[in-house]
């Protein structure tokens, strides 16, 4: 039998997850308003009396591991590292 404290914790987790999802949606909507204004004005830095908002392009370079495994599988295998992790899921 499942302990009442576990059942309560699962109920709490479900409610908190729902609240987090609602907050994430509200955050994304507010960010979209700001980004749309920045795009419309072609101004990607906004400074206020107590805030600064920047929306800048960032360039990064990464290894294309799929192409590397296809073209040089021995090298890809030699430099690959396997890790083990646990995934927590609530459904």
Steps between C-alpha positions, in 0.01 A plus 500: 500500500623849415558725800277805537804728502601371155147551367498854641843569351384380156190722522718796599744425217218489244362834620841665509579367153173643370581835660853492353361432154260795532785726615722382214222585253459847655877558495521395133210733411668796674830420328322485163354849553846637575666311213234615254560863600876455474462349154259770384735777612819315406624581851633197687602678820242674718605681816254620761543661839536163674548249218694418188370260236724363227414262220815420312609245245748250640715291267620161613680211335435138592609165369244337270511162673265336250726590207811405697359158587407447136829614343753407773335239725828383657593850612144569619504180707843577644388842625149406609419480868203315647330626812215369709232716655161454660191664355214594734158494330151555633209401279 
